[in-house]
Amino acid sequence: VVYLPAGKENHLQPEERNKPLYLNAPAYKIPRIWIRRWIIFPVKVIIIVWHLCNLLQIHGGDIEAVISSLDDISESQKERLVERCKCAWAWITTFSPEDFRFALATKDSEKVEVSEKELVCIKALKDVVSNMDQYQSDKEFTNAMYSCATDNDLETTVFFSIVYTILIGKPKGPKLAQFMLTCGKDKILPILEKY
């Protein structure tokens, strides 16, 4: 449910109530209407395709797992979301560039060779990830990740490259802090436990 203002002279028409809202930074793209009083109505779920692609790859293309990982999805929204997931997965597997594709490692994945200094940083990262729920914001979690490298005198670019290689088998990937928060500690910790 989204709360939107009704028009001063023109109230929202029924066809306008079903238009989706796009949550794009820096602001909501809402039709220009005069603000006077508030009305309540359901809207379509809009998930940015980039985020949907990351979710699908994290879950290995399992659409049900992706939908169950999202909050507040009603049955009426689920059908449309399943179709978007199918289209996104088809694009990933057929048309996306190779550097965009990834598969999240598992606890059985091959271990990546790391130096002693990198190993110390990864152990510090394990502590940060195990306490992931205690951080008040994404920025606080990101700063804790950076401190894993800086506190142990390792360049952050090298640290992130090693972490990406451990998690997805590539030296680059989605924004690491947000990616790890999206995956959750239940998926990340078993991978890091090998180190």
Salt bridges, closest charged atoms under 4 A:
GLU64 OE1 - LYS78 NZ 3.62
GLU83 OE2 - LYS86 NZ 3.77
GLU98 OE1 - ARG101 NH1 3.81
GLU98 OE2 - LYS170 NZ 3.81
ASP133 OD2 - LYS185 NZ 3.15
